[in-house]
Amino acid sequence: MNIGQVAKLSGLTVKTIRYYSDIGLIKPEVNERNGYRDFSRADLAKIQFIGRARKFDFSIDECRELLALYENSERSSREVKFLTLEKIAEIDLKLKELEVLKDQLNTLASACQGDERPNCPILDALTSE
């Protein structure tokens, strides 16, 4: 398959697939006649795997680790679960940080009259240290 076909089947962009290839996440064959990448069904499966992992907010390095585990038939599911639990902890932390930001913005929005006057506590908070 060419890169356009793989992009269509995976739902990822050609640029993203090219990037994954350039950094060695996937290693498609290179056609000696034209220099283009030729993707196999196995390459497509890996690309789809990486795409789904990225939707779960796994980093490129984490995807590399997950992909290595996916390709290792001797793997322990313990390792996969550990990586997943680490990701859940990261997401929980981000959620807490976002909740604090939301509360702060709600406080600022409540303090702002939102009328015709130029006085605005939101802008004041953004400009003060």
Backbone as JSON Lines, residues from 0, in Angstrom:
{"i":0,"aa":"M","n":[0.84,-1.18,0.0],"ca":[0.0,0.0,0.0],"c":[0.89,1.24,0.0]}
{"i":1,"aa":"N","n":[0.39,2.29,-0.62],"ca":[1.13,3.54,-0.56],"c":[0.68,4.34,0.67]}
{"i":2,"aa":"I","n":[1.37,5.41,0.92],"ca":[1.12,6.18,2.14],"c":[-0.28,6.81,2.15]}
{"i":3,"aa":"G","n":[-0.78,7.19,0.98],"ca":[-2.13,7.75,0.89],"c":[-3.2,6.74,1.28]}
{"i":4,"aa":"Q","n":[-3.03,5.51,0.81],"ca":[-3.98,4.45,1.16],"c":[-3.95,4.18,2.66]}
{"i":5,"aa":"V","n":[-2.75,4.13,3.22],"ca":[-2.61,3.87,4.66],"c":[-3.22,5.02,5.46]}
{"i":6,"aa":"A","n":[-3.03,6.24,5.0],"ca":[-3.61,7.4,5.68],"c":[-5.13,7.28,5.7]}
{"i":7,"aa":"K","n":[-5.7,6.93,4.57],"ca":[-7.16,6.81,4.47],"c":[-7.68,5.7,5.39]}
{"i":8,"aa":"L","n":[-7.01,4.55,5.39],"ca":[-7.46,3.42,6.19],"c":[-7.25,3.62,7.69]}
{"i":9,"aa":"S","n":[-6.23,4.4,8.04],"ca":[-5.92,4.59,9.46],"c":[-6.6,5.82,10.06]}
{"i":10,"aa":"G","n":[-7.03,6.74,9.2],"ca":[-7.61,7.98,9.7],"c":[-6.57,9.0,10.14]}
{"i":11,"aa":"L","n":[-5.31,8.75,9.82],"ca":[-4.23,9.67,10.16],"c":[-3.8,10.41,8.89]}
{"i":12,"aa":"T","n":[-3.06,11.48,9.08],"ca":[-2.59,12.23,7.92],"c":[-1.33,11.6,7.35]}
{"i":13,"aa":"V","n":[-1.07,11.89,6.08],"ca":[0.16,11.43,5.43],"c":[1.36,11.96,6.2]}
{"i":14,"aa":"K","n":[1.28,13.21,6.62],"ca":[2.38,13.83,7.36],"c":[2.68,13.08,8.66]}
{"i":15,"aa":"T","n":[1.63,12.69,9.37],"ca":[1.8,11.95,10.63],"c":[2.44,10.59,10.37]}
{"i":16,"aa":"I","n":[1.96,9.9,9.35],"ca":[2.51,8.58,9.03],"c":[3.97,8.7,8.61]}
{"i":17,"aa":"R","n":[4.27,9.7,7.82],"ca":[5.66,9.94,7.41],"c":[6.53,10.2,8.64]}
{"i":18,"aa":"Y","n":[6.01,10.98,9.58],"ca":[6.74,11.28,10.81],"c":[7.01,10.0,11.6]}
{"i":19,"aa":"Y","n":[5.98,9.17,11.77],"ca":[6.15,7.9,12.49],"c":[7.21,7.04,11.82]}
{"i":20,"aa":"S","n":[7.26,7.07,10.52],"ca":[8.27,6.32,9.78],"c":[9.66,6.93,9.99]}
{"i":21,"aa":"D","n":[9.73,8.25,9.89],"ca":[11.02,8.94,10.03],"c":[11.66,8.73,11.4]}
{"i":22,"aa":"I","n":[10.82,8.61,12.45],"ca":[11.38,8.42,13.8],"c":[11.5,6.94,14.16]}
{"i":23,"aa":"G","n":[11.15,6.07,13.23],"ca":[11.36,4.64,13.43],"c":[10.27,3.91,14.2]}
{"i":24,"aa":"L","n":[9.12,4.55,14.41],"ca":[8.02,3.84,15.07],"c":[7.51,2.72,14.18]}
{"i":25,"aa":"I","n":[7.48,2.99,12.9],"ca":[7.14,1.96,11.91],"c":[8.27,1.93,10.89]}
{"i":26,"aa":"K","n":[8.43,0.79,10.26],"ca":[9.54,0.65,9.31],"c":[9.05,0.01,8.02]}
{"i":27,"aa":"P","n":[8.34,0.79,7.2],"ca":[7.86,0.23,5.94],"c":[9.03,-0.04,4.99]}
{"i":28,"aa":"E","n":[8.79,-0.96,4.07],"ca":[9.78,-1.22,3.03],"c":[9.86,0.0,2.13]}
{"i":29,"aa":"V","n":[11.04,0.22,1.53],"ca":[11.19,1.3,0.57],"c":[11.32,0.67,-0.81]}
{"i":30,"aa":"N","n":[10.46,1.1,-1.71],"ca":[10.48,0.61,-3.08],"c":[11.75,1.1,-3.76]}
{"i":31,"aa":"E","n":[12.59,0.18,-4.2],"ca":[13.87,0.56,-4.8],"c":[13.71,1.28,-6.13]}
{"i":32,"aa":"R","n":[12.62,1.01,-6.84],"ca":[12.4,1.64,-8.15],"c":[12.07,3.12,-8.04]}
{"i":33,"aa":"N","n":[11.24,3.48,-7.06],"ca":[10.81,4.88,-6.98],"c":[11.14,5.57,-5.66]}
{"i":34,"aa":"G","n":[11.66,4.83,-4.68],"ca":[12.03,5.41,-3.4],"c":[10.87,5.65,-2.45]}
{"i":35,"aa":"Y","n":[9.66,5.28,-2.86],"ca":[8.48,5.47,-2.01],"c":[8.38,4.37,-0.97]}
{"i":36,"aa":"R","n":[7.69,4.7,0.11],"ca":[7.46,3.72,1.15],"c":[6.32,2.78,0.71]}
{"i":37,"aa":"D","n":[6.51,1.5,0.94],"ca":[5.48,0.5,0.7],"c":[5.05,-0.06,2.05]}
{"i":38,"aa":"F","n":[3.77,0.08,2.38],"ca":[3.26,-0.34,3.68],"c":[2.55,-1.68,3.56]}
{"i":39,"aa":"S","n":[2.83,-2.54,4.5],"ca":[2.18,-3.85,4.56],"c":[0.95,-3.76,5.46]}
{"i":40,"aa":"R","n":[0.18,-4.83,5.5],"ca":[-0.96,-4.9,6.43],"c":[-0.48,-4.79,7.87]}
{"i":41,"aa":"A","n":[0.68,-5.4,8.15],"ca":[1.24,-5.32,9.51],"c":[1.61,-3.88,9.85]}
{"i":42,"aa":"D","n":[2.15,-3.13,8.87],"ca":[2.46,-1.72,9.09],"c":[1.18,-0.94,9.39]}
{"i":43,"aa":"L","n":[0.13,-1.22,8.62],"ca":[-1.15,-0.56,8.83],"c":[-1.68,-0.84,10.24]}
{"i":44,"aa":"A","n":[-1.59,-2.09,10.67],"ca":[-2.06,-2.45,12.02],"c":[-1.28,-1.68,13.08]}
{"i":45,"aa":"K","n":[0.02,-1.54,12.9],"ca":[0.84,-0.79,13.86],"c":[0.46,0.69,13.86]}
{"i":46,"aa":"I","n":[0.22,1.23,12.68],"ca":[-0.16,2.64,12.57],"c":[-1.5,2.87,13.26]}
{"i":47,"aa":"Q","n":[-2.44,1.97,13.05],"ca":[-3.74,2.08,13.72],"c":[-3.59,1.96,15.23]}
{"i":48,"aa":"F","n":[-2.73,1.05,15.66],"ca":[-2.44,0.87,17.09],"c":[-1.9,2.17,17.67]}
{"i":49,"aa":"I","n":[-0.92,2.76,17.0],"ca":[-0.31,4.01,17.48],"c":[-1.36,5.12,17.5]}
{"i":50,"aa":"G","n":[-2.19,5.19,16.47],"ca":[-3.23,6.22,16.42],"c":[-4.18,6.12,17.6]}
{"i":51,"aa":"R","n":[-4.58,4.91,17.92],"ca":[-5.48,4.73,19.08],"c":[-4.76,5.07,20.39]}
{"i":52,"aa":"A","n":[-3.51,4.66,20.51],"ca":[-2.74,4.97,21.72],"c":[-2.58,6.48,21.89]}
{"i":53,"aa":"R","n":[-2.35,7.19,20.78],"ca":[-2.2,8.65,20.85],"c":[-3.52,9.3,21.3]}
{"i":54,"aa":"K","n":[-4.66,8.72,20.9],"ca":[-5.95,9.26,21.34],"c":[-6.12,9.12,22.84]}
{"i":55,"aa":"F","n":[-5.45,8.14,23.43],"ca":[-5.46,7.97,24.88],"c":[-4.36,8.81,25.54]}
{"i":56,"aa":"D","n":[-3.75,9.69,24.77],"ca":[-2.74,10.65,25.25],"c":[-1.41,10.0,25.6]}
{"i":57,"aa":"F","n":[-1.12,8.83,25.03],"ca":[0.21,8.26,25.22],"c":[1.19,9.04,24.36]}
{"i":58,"aa":"S","n":[2.34,9.36,24.93],"ca":[3.38,10.09,24.2],"c":[4.0,9.18,23.14]}
{"i":59,"aa":"I","n":[4.82,9.77,22.3],"ca":[5.52,8.98,21.28],"c":[6.4,7.92,21.95]}
{"i":60,"aa":"D","n":[7.12,8.29,22.98],"ca":[7.97,7.32,23.68],"c":[7.13,6.22,24.33]}
{"i":61,"aa":"E","n":[6.0,6.59,24.91],"ca":[5.1,5.59,25.49],"c":[4.53,4.69,24.4]}
{"i":62,"aa":"C","n":[4.21,5.26,23.24],"ca":[3.73,4.45,22.12],"c":[4.81,3.48,21.67]}
{"i":63,"aa":"R","n":[6.04,3.94,21.64],"ca":[7.15,3.07,21.27],"c":[7.24,1.88,22.23]}
{"i":64,"aa":"E","n":[7.08,2.18,23.51],"ca":[7.13,1.13,24.53],"c":[5.93,0.17,24.4]}
{"i":65,"aa":"L","n":[4.75,0.73,24.2],"ca":[3.56,-0.1,24.02],"c":[3.65,-0.95,22.75]}
{"i":66,"aa":"L","n":[4.19,-0.37,21.7],"ca":[4.35,-1.1,20.45],"c":[5.32,-2.26,20.61]}
{"i":67,"aa":"A","n":[6.39,-2.02,21.37],"ca":[7.35,-3.1,21.63],"c":[6.67,-4.23,22.42]}
{"i":68,"aa":"L","n":[5.84,-3.86,23.37],"ca":[5.1,-4.87,24.13],"c":[4.1,-5.6,23.23]}
{"i":69,"aa":"Y","n":[3.43,-4.86,22.37],"ca":[2.46,-5.44,21.44],"c":[3.14,-6.47,20.53]}
{"i":70,"aa":"E","n":[4.34,-6.15,20.09],"ca":[5.07,-7.03,19.16],"c":[5.74,-8.21,19.86]}
{"i":71,"aa":"N","n":[5.85,-8.16,21.18],"ca":[6.52,-9.21,21.95],"c":[5.49,-10.21,22.47]}
{"i":72,"aa":"S","n":[5.48,-11.38,21.86],"ca":[4.5,-12.39,22.28],"c":[4.81,-12.95,23.67]}
{"i":73,"aa":"E","n":[6.0,-12.69,24.19],"ca":[6.39,-13.15,25.53],"c":[6.14,-12.09,26.6]}
{"i":74,"aa":"R","n":[5.49,-11.01,26.21],"ca":[5.29,-9.9,27.14],"c":[4.44,-10.32,28.34]}
{"i":75,"aa":"S","n":[4.56,-9.52,29.37],"ca":[3.73,-9.68,30.54],"c":[2.66,-8.59,30.5]}
{"i":76,"aa":"S","n":[1.42,-8.96,30.73],"ca":[0.37,-7.95,30.75],"c":[0.57,-6.98,31.91]}
{"i":77,"aa":"R","n":[1.36,-7.38,32.9],"ca":[1.67,-6.53,34.04],"c":[2.3,-5.22,33.57]}
{"i":78,"aa":"E","n":[3.22,-5.32,32.6],"ca":[3.89,-4.12,32.08],"c":[2.91,-3.18,31.39]}
{"i":79,"aa":"V","n":[2.0,-3.76,30.62],"ca":[1.01,-2.96,29.9],"c":[0.08,-2.27,30.9]}
{"i":80,"aa":"K","n":[-0.34,-3.0,31.89],"ca":[-1.22,-2.42,32.91],"c":[-0.51,-1.31,33.67]}
{"i":81,"aa":"F","n":[0.77,-1.52,34.0],"ca":[1.53,-0.5,34.71],"c":[1.59,0.8,33.9]}
{"i":82,"aa":"L","n":[1.88,0.69,32.61],"ca":[1.92,1.89,31.75],"c":[0.55,2.58,31.72]}
{"i":83,"aa":"T","n":[-0.49,1.78,31.67],"ca":[-1.85,2.33,31.62],"c":[-2.2,3.03,32.93]}
{"i":84,"aa":"L","n":[-1.85,2.43,34.04],"ca":[-2.12,3.06,35.34],"c":[-1.33,4.35,35.51]}
{"i":85,"aa":"E","n":[-0.11,4.37,35.0],"ca":[0.67,5.62,35.02],"c":[-0.03,6.7,34.22]}
{"i":86,"aa":"K","n":[-0.57,6.34,33.06],"ca":[-1.29,7.31,32.21],"c":[-2.54,7.81,32.93]}
{"i":87,"aa":"I","n":[-3.24,6.93,33.6],"ca":[-4.43,7.33,34.35],"c":[-4.05,8.34,35.44]}
{"i":88,"aa":"A","n":[-2.95,8.09,36.13],"ca":[-2.49,9.02,37.17],"c":[-2.16,10.38,36.58]}
{"i":89,"aa":"E","n":[-1.53,10.4,35.41],"ca":[-1.21,11.67,34.73],"c":[-2.5,12.42,34.37]}
{"i":90,"aa":"I","n":[-3.47,11.69,33.86],"ca":[-4.74,12.3,33.47],"c":[-5.46,12.85,34.7]}
{"i":91,"aa":"D","n":[-5.44,12.09,35.8],"ca":[-6.06,12.57,37.04],"c":[-5.43,13.88,37.5]}
{"i":92,"aa":"L","n":[-4.11,13.96,37.42],"ca":[-3.4,15.19,37.8],"c":[-3.81,16.35,36.89]}
{"i":93,"aa":"K","n":[-3.87,16.1,35.59],"ca":[-4.29,17.15,34.65],"c":[-5.71,17.6,34.94]}
{"i":94,"aa":"L","n":[-6.58,16.65,35.26],"ca":[-7.96,17.0,35.57],"c":[-8.04,17.9,36.8]}
{"i":95,"aa":"K","n":[-7.24,17.61,37.81],"ca":[-7.22,18.44,39.02],"c":[-6.72,19.84,38.68]}
{"i":96,"aa":"E","n":[-5.66,19.91,37.86],"ca":[-5.13,21.22,37.46],"c":[-6.17,22.01,36.66]}
{"i":97,"aa":"L","n":[-6.88,21.33,35.78],"ca":[-7.92,22.0,35.0],"c":[-9.07,22.46,35.88]}
{"i":98,"aa":"E","n":[-9.42,21.69,36.89],"ca":[-10.49,22.08,37.81],"c":[-10.11,23.35,38.57]}
{"i":99,"aa":"V","n":[-8.83,23.44,38.99],"ca":[-8.36,24.65,39.67],"c":[-8.45,25.85,38.73]}
{"i":100,"aa":"L","n":[-8.01,25.65,37.47],"ca":[-8.1,26.75,36.49],"c":[-9.55,27.16,36.26]}
{"i":101,"aa":"K","n":[-10.43,26.2,36.17],"ca":[-11.84,26.49,35.97],"c":[-12.39,27.3,37.14]}
{"i":102,"aa":"D","n":[-12.06,26.9,38.36],"ca":[-12.52,27.62,39.55],"c":[-12.0,29.06,39.54]}
{"i":103,"aa":"Q","n":[-10.74,29.23,39.18],"ca":[-10.16,30.57,39.13],"c":[-10.87,31.43,38.08]}
{"i":104,"aa":"L","n":[-11.12,30.85,36.92],"ca":[-11.82,31.6,35.88],"c":[-13.26,31.91,36.28]}
{"i":105,"aa":"N","n":[-13.91,30.99,36.94],"ca":[-15.27,31.26,37.43],"c":[-15.28,32.41,38.43]}
{"i":106,"aa":"T","n":[-14.29,32.44,39.31],"ca":[-14.18,33.53,40.29],"c":[-13.98,34.86,39.58]}
{"i":107,"aa":"L","n":[-13.1,34.87,38.58],"ca":[-12.87,36.11,37.82],"c":[-14.11,36.53,37.05]}
{"i":108,"aa":"A","n":[-14.77,35.57,36.42],"ca":[-15.98,35.9,35.65],"c":[-17.07,36.45,36.57]}
{"i":109,"aa":"S","n":[-17.18,35.9,37.77],"ca":[-18.18,36.38,38.73],"c":[-17.87,37.79,39.21]}
{"i":110,"aa":"A","n":[-16.59,38.12,39.29],"ca":[-16.18,39.44,39.77],"c":[-16.34,40.52,38.7]}
{"i":111,"aa":"C","n":[-16.46,40.1,37.47],"ca":[-16.59,41.06,36.37],"c":[-18.06,41.41,36.16]}
{"i":112,"aa":"Q","n":[-18.35,42.7,36.09],"ca":[-19.72,43.17,35.9],"c":[-20.23,42.89,34.48]}
{"i":113,"aa":"G","n":[-19.31,42.86,33.52],"ca":[-19.71,42.62,32.14],"c":[-20.62,43.7,31.59]}
{"i":114,"aa":"D","n":[-20.35,44.95,32.03],"ca":[-21.19,46.05,31.58],"c":[-20.39,46.97,30.65]}
{"i":115,"aa":"E","n":[-20.86,48.19,30.49],"ca":[-20.24,49.15,29.57],"c":[-19.0,49.83,30.15]}
{"i":116,"aa":"R","n":[-18.74,49.64,31.44],"ca":[-17.58,50.29,32.06],"c":[-16.3,49.56,31.66]}
{"i":117,"aa":"P","n":[-15.17,50.28,31.64],"ca":[-13.91,49.65,31.24],"c":[-13.26,48.81,32.35]}
{"i":118,"aa":"N","n":[-13.71,49.0,33.59],"ca":[-13.12,48.25,34.7],"c":[-13.41,46.76,34.52]}
{"i":119,"aa":"C","n":[-12.34,45.92,34.53],"ca":[-12.55,44.48,34.32],"c":[-11.55,43.67,35.18]}
{"i":120,"aa":"P","n":[-12.04,43.01,36.2],"ca":[-11.18,42.2,37.04],"c":[-10.45,41.06,36.3]}
{"i":121,"aa":"I","n":[-11.05,40.6,35.22],"ca":[-10.41,39.53,34.44],"c":[-9.13,40.05,33.82]}
{"i":122,"aa":"L","n":[-9.22,41.21,33.16],"ca":[-8.02,41.8,32.55],"c":[-7.02,42.22,33.61]}
{"i":123,"aa":"D","n":[-7.51,42.72,34.74],"ca":[-6.62,43.09,35.85],"c":[-5.82,41.86,36.32]}
{"i":124,"aa":"A","n":[-6.49,40.73,36.45],"ca":[-5.8,39.5,36.91],"c":[-4.78,39.02,35.88]}
{"i":125,"aa":"L","n":[-5.08,39.2,34.62],"ca":[-4.15,38.76,33.58],"c":[-2.93,39.67,33.46]}
{"i":126,"aa":"T","n":[-3.07,40.92,33.89],"ca":[-1.95,41.85,33.77],"c":[-1.14,42.0,35.04]}
{"i":127,"aa":"S","n":[-1.64,41.51,36.18],"ca":[-0.89,41.64,37.42],"c":[-0.1,40.35,37.69]}
{"i":128,"aa":"E","n":[0.92,40.52,38.48],"ca":[1.77,39.35,38.82],"c":[1.42,38.75,40.12]}
